[in-house]
């Protein structure tokens, strides 16, 4: 597992802890949703944790991130505080968007986390704009844009790919290919199912990656970032991954079989890394138990913070609708 990237024990522990942290947190989100404390839609990252954790491990603080609406894992891996995410999903003012964004629209200006977008492919043109601004005003910074394979059929995907390569934008495309978009098998919507080849059609550097292995993901991301930061233009990574849960809480999953899900569960990135670390004497039972306890305590504290938060006063609901309100807030 570690033949392509030299990792010490501490880094392996961080990768494992971050993935497990995302998995356990989202399990708690399911409980909150079923208790009707989280409203609206809820899209879970269960199974895809290696992508967010591997990519974020390679990014720097100066870099920007444009996420998908399945973004809890991406936000946590980027360092957005769990308590602020929880407050946001519970609709509280203490949330990272004052409770106005909810599950699909997390945002953190300090960490350059530009949040999710509920429009399929909606984040790609925005990411190109951020990368263009950074190219001129913040040399060396890279924008990482996450999107699902369902986005590759949209016109904005091709327009963004073309401009990114034409202008040599510092843009990392991270395609989270979980095979079904919302519920259509990839082979039923795309003639070319090796999605990285679509980037090659624009003469862009691209490669497929095992998205169920955080070490492979981080290694590929570091290669891509070195390419981008050296001024060679954008890079496309097709992360081949799988979501164990439904597309959303309302999805009946009639488009795939139980046996297929079970087969993919054998590739669970958390269990794969845990078994490898234990077999190679990088993780003891005592250390594993301590990580479990730390994560449980963090989740309990985040939920308590969110539930103790306050609702936005009715007389402030019209704030931030116009740009003048945003400018005033920043001042």
PyMOL commands that set and color helices and strands:
alter all, ss='L'
color gray80, all
select helices_A, chain A and resi 9-34+49-58+72-78+82-89+122-137+149-153+155-166+186-189+196-200+214-232+258-265+269-279+285-307+314-316+323-330
alter helices_A, ss='H'
color red, helices_A
select strands_A, chain A and resi 64-66+143-148+171-177+205-210+235-240
alter strands_A, ss='S'
color yellow, strands_A
deselect
rebuild
show_as cartoon
